[in-house]
Amino acid sequence: MDAVAAQLVRSLSGSMAELATARADAAQTGAHLKYAELTGRLETMRTVISFFQQTAQAAAPVPATGANPPAEKADDGDQQEEA
């Protein structure tokens, strides 16, 4: 994992832990998380997850079967058609 991906994972993990703690605290006190704060954190997590999905899809090997149909051979006129 490269440095950028590692930093994003740490950031995502930290944000999820903070959000879980804030949610638990809010549940105990009866307070509500601020909508903007919650939405911002969720959007950040969504962005990081999308980045990893795109990176994984770009790095995924193309399956050997069914991905690319075999190229058709051009008829060069040397061969006779079988009847």
Backbone as XML, in Angstrom:
<?xml version="1.0"?>
<chain id="A" units="angstrom">
  <residue number="1" name="MET">
    <atom name="N" x="0.865" y="-1.172" z="0.000"/>
    <atom name="CA" x="0.000" y="0.000" z="0.000"/>
    <atom name="C" x="0.907" y="1.228" z="0.000"/>
  </residue>
  <residue number="2" name="ASP">
    <atom name="N" x="0.639" y="2.151" z="-0.877"/>
    <atom name="CA" x="1.490" y="3.333" z="-0.946"/>
    <atom name="C" x="1.156" y="4.307" z="0.183"/>
  </residue>
  <residue number="3" name="ALA">
    <atom name="N" x="1.962" y="5.343" z="0.308"/>
    <atom name="CA" x="1.829" y="6.284" z="1.423"/>
    <atom name="C" x="0.494" y="7.021" z="1.404"/>
  </residue>
  <residue number="4" name="VAL">
    <atom name="N" x="0.021" y="7.395" z="0.221"/>
    <atom name="CA" x="-1.259" y="8.114" z="0.124"/>
    <atom name="C" x="-2.403" y="7.226" z="0.590"/>
  </residue>
  <residue number="5" name="ALA">
    <atom name="N" x="-2.412" y="5.983" z="0.120"/>
    <atom name="CA" x="-3.475" y="5.061" z="0.514"/>
    <atom name="C" x="-3.424" y="4.783" z="2.011"/>
  </residue>
  <residue number="6" name="ALA">
    <atom name="N" x="-2.221" y="4.614" z="2.548"/>
    <atom name="CA" x="-2.081" y="4.362" z="3.985"/>
    <atom name="C" x="-2.605" y="5.542" z="4.794"/>
  </residue>
  <residue number="7" name="GLN">
    <atom name="N" x="-2.300" y="6.764" z="4.343"/>
    <atom name="CA" x="-2.795" y="7.958" z="5.038"/>
    <atom name="C" x="-4.316" y="8.040" z="4.969"/>
  </residue>
  <residue number="8" name="LEU">
    <atom name="N" x="-4.885" y="7.718" z="3.816"/>
    <atom name="CA" x="-6.345" y="7.744" z="3.680"/>
    <atom name="C" x="-7.001" y="6.709" z="4.587"/>
  </residue>
  <residue number="9" name="VAL">
    <atom name="N" x="-6.399" y="5.530" z="4.686"/>
    <atom name="CA" x="-6.947" y="4.495" z="5.569"/>
    <atom name="C" x="-6.894" y="4.956" z="7.019"/>
  </residue>
  <residue number="10" name="ARG">
    <atom name="N" x="-5.764" y="5.538" z="7.429"/>
    <atom name="CA" x="-5.657" y="6.041" z="8.806"/>
    <atom name="C" x="-6.690" y="7.132" z="9.064"/>
  </residue>
  <residue number="11" name="SER">
    <atom name="N" x="-6.853" y="8.027" z="8.114"/>
    <atom name="CA" x="-7.822" y="9.109" z="8.262"/>
    <atom name="C" x="-9.244" y="8.573" z="8.354"/>
  </residue>
  <residue number="12" name="LEU">
    <atom name="N" x="-9.563" y="7.625" z="7.490"/>
    <atom name="CA" x="-10.896" y="7.026" z="7.497"/>
    <atom name="C" x="-11.154" y="6.292" z="8.806"/>
  </residue>
  <residue number="13" name="SER">
    <atom name="N" x="-10.171" y="5.525" z="9.261"/>
    <atom name="CA" x="-10.323" y="4.793" z="10.521"/>
    <atom name="C" x="-10.505" y="5.747" z="11.689"/>
  </residue>
  <residue number="14" name="GLY">
    <atom name="N" x="-9.702" y="6.810" z="11.707"/>
    <atom name="CA" x="-9.823" y="7.795" z="12.776"/>
    <atom name="C" x="-11.172" y="8.487" z="12.762"/>
  </residue>
  <residue number="15" name="SER">
    <atom name="N" x="-11.637" y="8.838" z="11.577"/>
    <atom name="CA" x="-12.929" y="9.509" z="11.457"/>
    <atom name="C" x="-14.062" y="8.594" z="11.895"/>
  </residue>
  <residue number="16" name="MET">
    <atom name="N" x="-13.982" y="7.330" z="11.531"/>
    <atom name="CA" x="-15.018" y="6.376" z="11.942"/>
    <atom name="C" x="-15.014" y="6.194" z="13.454"/>
  </residue>
  <residue number="17" name="ALA">
    <atom name="N" x="-13.826" y="6.120" z="14.055"/>
    <atom name="CA" x="-13.736" y="5.974" z="15.507"/>
    <atom name="C" x="-14.302" y="7.205" z="16.212"/>
  </residue>
  <residue number="18" name="GLU">
    <atom name="N" x="-13.958" y="8.397" z="15.711"/>
    <atom name="CA" x="-14.490" y="9.631" z="16.301"/>
    <atom name="C" x="-16.007" y="9.703" z="16.176"/>
  </residue>
  <residue number="19" name="LEU">
    <atom name="N" x="-16.509" y="9.315" z="15.032"/>
    <atom name="CA" x="-17.952" y="9.348" z="14.810"/>
    <atom name="C" x="-18.668" y="8.360" z="15.729"/>
  </residue>
  <residue number="20" name="ALA">
    <atom name="N" x="-18.092" y="7.178" z="15.910"/>
    <atom name="CA" x="-18.690" y="6.183" z="16.805"/>
    <atom name="C" x="-18.698" y="6.693" z="18.243"/>
  </residue>
  <residue number="21" name="THR">
    <atom name="N" x="-17.607" y="7.327" z="18.661"/>
    <atom name="CA" x="-17.530" y="7.882" z="20.012"/>
    <atom name="C" x="-18.551" y="9.003" z="20.191"/>
  </residue>
  <residue number="22" name="ALA">
    <atom name="N" x="-18.638" y="9.887" z="19.204"/>
    <atom name="CA" x="-19.598" y="10.992" z="19.281"/>
    <atom name="C" x="-21.029" y="10.470" z="19.317"/>
  </residue>
  <residue number="23" name="ARG">
    <atom name="N" x="-21.293" y="9.427" z="18.560"/>
    <atom name="CA" x="-22.646" y="8.854" z="18.548"/>
    <atom name="C" x="-22.974" y="8.224" z="19.895"/>
  </residue>
  <residue number="24" name="ALA">
    <atom name="N" x="-22.002" y="7.525" z="20.481"/>
    <atom name="CA" x="-22.220" y="6.909" z="21.793"/>
    <atom name="C" x="-22.440" y="7.978" z="22.861"/>
  </residue>
  <residue number="25" name="ASP">
    <atom name="N" x="-21.632" y="9.037" z="22.813"/>
    <atom name="CA" x="-21.799" y="10.135" z="23.772"/>
    <atom name="C" x="-23.161" y="10.801" z="23.607"/>
  </residue>
  <residue number="26" name="ALA">
    <atom name="N" x="-23.570" y="11.009" z="22.374"/>
    <atom name="CA" x="-24.864" y="11.637" z="22.109"/>
    <atom name="C" x="-26.005" y="10.753" z="22.598"/>
  </residue>
  <residue number="27" name="ALA">
    <atom name="N" x="-25.852" y="9.445" z="22.453"/>
    <atom name="CA" x="-26.896" y="8.529" z="22.909"/>
    <atom name="C" x="-27.031" y="8.566" z="24.430"/>
  </residue>
  <residue number="28" name="GLN">
    <atom name="N" x="-25.913" y="8.696" z="25.132"/>
    <atom name="CA" x="-25.944" y="8.726" z="26.593"/>
    <atom name="C" x="-26.502" y="10.039" z="27.126"/>
  </residue>
  <residue number="29" name="THR">
    <atom name="N" x="-26.191" y="11.134" z="26.471"/>
    <atom name="CA" x="-26.615" y="12.442" z="26.971"/>
    <atom name="C" x="-27.939" y="12.898" z="26.381"/>
  </residue>
  <residue number="30" name="GLY">
    <atom name="N" x="-28.406" y="12.208" z="25.358"/>
    <atom name="CA" x="-29.645" y="12.610" z="24.713"/>
    <atom name="C" x="-29.438" y="13.727" z="23.703"/>
  </residue>
  <residue number="31" name="ALA">
    <atom name="N" x="-28.187" y="14.122" z="23.496"/>
    <atom name="CA" x="-27.884" y="15.181" z="22.522"/>
    <atom name="C" x="-27.907" y="14.593" z="21.112"/>
  </residue>
  <residue number="32" name="HIS">
    <atom name="N" x="-27.914" y="15.460" z="20.163"/>
    <atom name="CA" x="-27.901" y="15.023" z="18.770"/>
    <atom name="C" x="-26.630" y="15.533" z="18.102"/>
  </residue>
  <residue number="33" name="LEU">
    <atom name="N" x="-26.086" y="14.720" z="17.236"/>
    <atom name="CA" x="-24.940" y="15.185" z="16.453"/>
    <atom name="C" x="-25.414" y="16.269" z="15.497"/>
  </residue>
  <residue number="34" name="LYS">
    <atom name="N" x="-24.572" y="17.221" z="15.262"/>
    <atom name="CA" x="-24.913" y="18.267" z="14.310"/>
    <atom name="C" x="-25.017" y="17.647" z="12.926"/>
  </residue>
  <residue number="35" name="TYR">
    <atom name="N" x="-26.059" y="18.007" z="12.219"/>
    <atom name="CA" x="-26.311" y="17.444" z="10.893"/>
    <atom name="C" x="-25.142" y="17.720" z="9.948"/>
  </residue>
  <residue number="36" name="ALA">
    <atom name="N" x="-24.629" y="18.940" z="9.976"/>
    <atom name="CA" x="-23.532" y="19.305" z="9.073"/>
    <atom name="C" x="-22.275" y="18.497" z="9.376"/>
  </residue>
  <residue number="37" name="GLU">
    <atom name="N" x="-21.994" y="18.291" z="10.655"/>
    <atom name="CA" x="-20.813" y="17.518" z="11.037"/>
    <atom name="C" x="-20.952" y="16.071" z="10.587"/>
  </residue>
  <residue number="38" name="LEU">
    <atom name="N" x="-22.101" y="15.495" z="10.839"/>
    <atom name="CA" x="-22.344" y="14.111" z="10.450"/>
    <atom name="C" x="-22.286" y="13.948" z="8.936"/>
  </residue>
  <residue number="39" name="THR">
    <atom name="N" x="-22.928" y="14.854" z="8.218"/>
    <atom name="CA" x="-22.942" y="14.789" z="6.758"/>
    <atom name="C" x="-21.540" y="14.954" z="6.190"/>
  </residue>
  <residue number="40" name="GLY">
    <atom name="N" x="-20.776" y="15.876" z="6.749"/>
    <atom name="CA" x="-19.404" y="16.094" z="6.284"/>
    <atom name="C" x="-18.535" y="14.876" z="6.479"/>
  </residue>
  <residue number="41" name="ARG">
    <atom name="N" x="-18.648" y="14.251" z="7.626"/>
    <atom name="CA" x="-17.847" y="13.050" z="7.885"/>
    <atom name="C" x="-18.260" y="11.901" z="6.979"/>
  </residue>
  <residue number="42" name="LEU">
    <atom name="N" x="-19.547" y="11.732" z="6.796"/>
    <atom name="CA" x="-20.012" y="10.658" z="5.918"/>
    <atom name="C" x="-19.563" y="10.895" z="4.480"/>
  </residue>
  <residue number="43" name="GLU">
    <atom name="N" x="-19.611" y="12.142" z="4.037"/>
    <atom name="CA" x="-19.177" y="12.460" z="2.669"/>
    <atom name="C" x="-17.683" y="12.195" z="2.502"/>
  </residue>
  <residue number="44" name="THR">
    <atom name="N" x="-16.896" y="12.522" z="3.521"/>
    <atom name="CA" x="-15.459" y="12.239" z="3.471"/>
    <atom name="C" x="-15.216" y="10.744" z="3.374"/>
  </residue>
  <residue number="45" name="MET">
    <atom name="N" x="-15.916" y="9.973" z="4.176"/>
    <atom name="CA" x="-15.766" y="8.517" z="4.135"/>
    <atom name="C" x="-16.174" y="7.971" z="2.772"/>
  </residue>
  <residue number="46" name="ARG">
    <atom name="N" x="-17.247" y="8.477" z="2.229"/>
    <atom name="CA" x="-17.728" y="8.033" z="0.919"/>
    <atom name="C" x="-16.682" y="8.322" z="-0.162"/>
  </residue>
  <residue number="47" name="THR">
    <atom name="N" x="-16.049" y="9.489" z="-0.075"/>
    <atom name="CA" x="-15.024" y="9.863" z="-1.046"/>
    <atom name="C" x="-13.824" y="8.927" z="-0.963"/>
  </residue>
  <residue number="48" name="VAL">
    <atom name="N" x="-13.388" y="8.628" z="0.254"/>
    <atom name="CA" x="-12.238" y="7.737" z="0.436"/>
    <atom name="C" x="-12.561" y="6.337" z="-0.071"/>
  </residue>
  <residue number="49" name="ILE">
    <atom name="N" x="-13.734" y="5.850" z="0.241"/>
    <atom name="CA" x="-14.132" y="4.511" z="-0.213"/>
    <atom name="C" x="-14.220" y="4.470" z="-1.735"/>
  </residue>
  <residue number="50" name="SER">
    <atom name="N" x="-14.752" y="5.509" z="-2.349"/>
    <atom name="CA" x="-14.822" y="5.570" z="-3.815"/>
    <atom name="C" x="-13.429" y="5.553" z="-4.427"/>
  </residue>
  <residue number="51" name="PHE">
    <atom name="N" x="-12.498" y="6.266" z="-3.803"/>
    <atom name="CA" x="-11.120" y="6.277" z="-4.287"/>
    <atom name="C" x="-10.543" y="4.868" z="-4.281"/>
  </residue>
  <residue number="52" name="PHE">
    <atom name="N" x="-10.753" y="4.142" z="-3.183"/>
    <atom name="CA" x="-10.224" y="2.783" z="-3.097"/>
    <atom name="C" x="-10.900" y="1.853" z="-4.100"/>
  </residue>
  <residue number="53" name="GLN">
    <atom name="N" x="-12.188" y="2.021" z="-4.314"/>
    <atom name="CA" x="-12.882" y="1.193" z="-5.302"/>
    <atom name="C" x="-12.332" y="1.442" z="-6.699"/>
  </residue>
  <residue number="54" name="GLN">
    <atom name="N" x="-12.126" y="2.699" z="-7.046"/>
    <atom name="CA" x="-11.592" y="3.026" z="-8.369"/>
    <atom name="C" x="-10.171" y="2.505" z="-8.527"/>
  </residue>
  <residue number="55" name="THR">
    <atom name="N" x="-9.371" y="2.622" z="-7.469"/>
    <atom name="CA" x="-8.001" y="2.128" z="-7.516"/>
    <atom name="C" x="-7.982" y="0.618" z="-7.675"/>
  </residue>
  <residue number="56" name="ALA">
    <atom name="N" x="-8.855" y="-0.068" z="-6.947"/>
    <atom name="CA" x="-8.904" y="-1.528" z="-7.034"/>
    <atom name="C" x="-9.380" y="-1.981" z="-8.407"/>
  </residue>
  <residue number="57" name="GLN">
    <atom name="N" x="-10.354" y="-1.288" z="-8.973"/>
    <atom name="CA" x="-10.849" y="-1.657" z="-10.297"/>
    <atom name="C" x="-9.794" y="-1.421" z="-11.363"/>
  </residue>
  <residue number="58" name="ALA">
    <atom name="N" x="-9.029" y="-0.359" z="-11.232"/>
    <atom name="CA" x="-7.987" y="-0.064" z="-12.218"/>
    <atom name="C" x="-6.846" y="-1.069" z="-12.132"/>
  </residue>
  <residue number="59" name="ALA">
    <atom name="N" x="-6.576" y="-1.572" z="-10.930"/>
    <atom name="CA" x="-5.475" y="-2.506" z="-10.737"/>
    <atom name="C" x="-5.881" y="-3.956" z="-10.955"/>
  </residue>
  <residue number="60" name="ALA">
    <atom name="N" x="-7.172" y="-4.219" z="-11.015"/>
    <atom name="CA" x="-7.647" y="-5.602" z="-11.154"/>
    <atom name="C" x="-7.273" y="-6.148" z="-12.526"/>
  </residue>
  <residue number="61" name="PRO">
    <atom name="N" x="-6.748" y="-7.368" z="-12.558"/>
    <atom name="CA" x="-6.418" y="-7.968" z="-13.851"/>
    <atom name="C" x="-7.684" y="-8.309" z="-14.628"/>
  </residue>
  <residue number="62" name="VAL">
    <atom name="N" x="-7.589" y="-8.212" z="-15.924"/>
    <atom name="CA" x="-8.721" y="-8.543" z="-16.789"/>
    <atom name="C" x="-8.809" y="-10.062" z="-16.875"/>
  </residue>
  <residue number="63" name="PRO">
    <atom name="N" x="-9.988" y="-10.649" z="-16.645"/>
    <atom name="CA" x="-10.122" y="-12.103" z="-16.721"/>
    <atom name="C" x="-9.725" y="-12.613" z="-18.108"/>
  </residue>
  <residue number="64" name="ALA">
    <atom name="N" x="-9.140" y="-13.802" z="-18.145"/>
    <atom name="CA" x="-8.654" y="-14.365" z="-19.403"/>
    <atom name="C" x="-9.794" y="-14.834" z="-20.295"/>
  </residue>
  <residue number="65" name="THR">
    <atom name="N" x="-10.920" y="-15.185" z="-19.723"/>
    <atom name="CA" x="-12.016" y="-15.705" z="-20.537"/>
    <atom name="C" x="-13.145" y="-14.701" z="-20.601"/>
  </residue>
  <residue number="66" name="GLY">
    <atom name="N" x="-13.623" y="-14.448" z="-21.797"/>
    <atom name="CA" x="-14.800" y="-13.616" z="-21.974"/>
    <atom name="C" x="-14.550" y="-12.127" z="-21.975"/>
  </residue>
  <residue number="67" name="ALA">
    <atom name="N" x="-13.386" y="-11.667" z="-21.606"/>
    <atom name="CA" x="-13.150" y="-10.236" z="-21.535"/>
    <atom name="C" x="-12.975" y="-9.625" z="-22.921"/>
  </residue>
  <residue number="68" name="ASN">
    <atom name="N" x="-12.149" y="-10.236" z="-23.718"/>
    <atom name="CA" x="-11.906" y="-9.741" z="-25.071"/>
    <atom name="C" x="-12.137" y="-10.883" z="-26.048"/>
  </residue>
  <residue number="69" name="PRO">
    <atom name="N" x="-13.072" y="-10.736" z="-26.966"/>
    <atom name="CA" x="-13.298" y="-11.813" z="-27.927"/>
    <atom name="C" x="-12.084" y="-11.957" z="-28.835"/>
  </residue>
  <residue number="70" name="PRO">
    <atom name="N" x="-11.817" y="-13.173" z="-29.290"/>
    <atom name="CA" x="-10.652" y="-13.359" z="-30.163"/>
    <atom name="C" x="-10.821" y="-12.570" z="-31.454"/>
  </residue>
  <residue number="71" name="ALA">
    <atom name="N" x="-9.727" y="-12.038" z="-31.926"/>
    <atom name="CA" x="-9.764" y="-11.254" z="-33.161"/>
    <atom name="C" x="-10.041" y="-12.183" z="-34.337"/>
  </residue>
  <residue number="72" name="GLU">
    <atom name="N" x="-10.869" y="-11.711" z="-35.249"/>
    <atom name="CA" x="-11.174" y="-12.517" z="-36.429"/>
    <atom name="C" x="-10.007" y="-12.447" z="-37.390"/>
  </residue>
  <residue number="73" name="LYS">
    <atom name="N" x="-9.709" y="-13.595" z="-37.994"/>
    <atom name="CA" x="-8.618" y="-13.631" z="-38.962"/>
    <atom name="C" x="-9.106" y="-13.027" z="-40.269"/>
  </residue>
  <residue number="74" name="ALA">
    <atom name="N" x="-8.282" y="-12.194" z="-40.836"/>
    <atom name="CA" x="-8.632" y="-11.583" z="-42.118"/>
    <atom name="C" x="-8.436" y="-12.610" z="-43.225"/>
  </residue>
  <residue number="75" name="ASP">
    <atom name="N" x="-9.355" y="-12.645" z="-44.164"/>
    <atom name="CA" x="-9.262" y="-13.574" z="-45.288"/>
    <atom name="C" x="-8.290" y="-12.986" z="-46.304"/>
  </residue>
  <residue number="76" name="ASP">
    <atom name="N" x="-7.161" y="-13.677" z="-46.489"/>
    <atom name="CA" x="-6.170" y="-13.158" z="-47.422"/>
    <atom name="C" x="-6.306" y="-13.739" z="-48.826"/>
  </residue>
  <residue number="77" name="GLY">
    <atom name="N" x="-7.275" y="-14.587" z="-49.047"/>
    <atom name="CA" x="-7.539" y="-15.138" z="-50.366"/>
    <atom name="C" x="-6.692" y="-16.342" z="-50.724"/>
  </residue>
  <residue number="78" name="ASP">
    <atom name="N" x="-5.728" y="-16.728" z="-49.882"/>
    <atom name="CA" x="-4.871" y="-17.874" z="-50.180"/>
    <atom name="C" x="-5.581" y="-19.193" z="-49.929"/>
  </residue>
  <residue number="79" name="GLN">
    <atom name="N" x="-6.487" y="-19.180" z="-49.001"/>
    <atom name="CA" x="-7.120" y="-20.434" z="-48.604"/>
    <atom name="C" x="-8.436" y="-20.602" z="-49.341"/>
  </residue>
  <residue number="80" name="GLN">
    <atom name="N" x="-8.731" y="-21.852" z="-49.689"/>
    <atom name="CA" x="-10.001" y="-22.144" z="-50.338"/>
    <atom name="C" x="-11.028" y="-22.463" z="-49.266"/>
  </residue>
  <residue number="81" name="GLU">
    <atom name="N" x="-12.237" y="-22.065" z="-49.516"/>
    <atom name="CA" x="-13.300" y="-22.364" z="-48.567"/>
    <atom name="C" x="-13.669" y="-23.824" z="-48.680"/>
  </residue>
  <residue number="82" name="GLU">
    <atom name="N" x="-13.918" y="-24.435" z="-47.548"/>
    <atom name="CA" x="-14.354" y="-25.827" z="-47.552"/>
    <atom name="C" x="-15.849" y="-25.862" z="-47.745"/>
  </residue>
  <residue number="83" name="ALA">
    <atom name="N" x="-16.306" y="-26.775" z="-48.597"/>
    <atom name="CA" x="-17.730" y="-26.855" z="-48.878"/>
    <atom name="C" x="-18.350" y="-28.031" z="-48.191"/>
  </residue>
</chain>
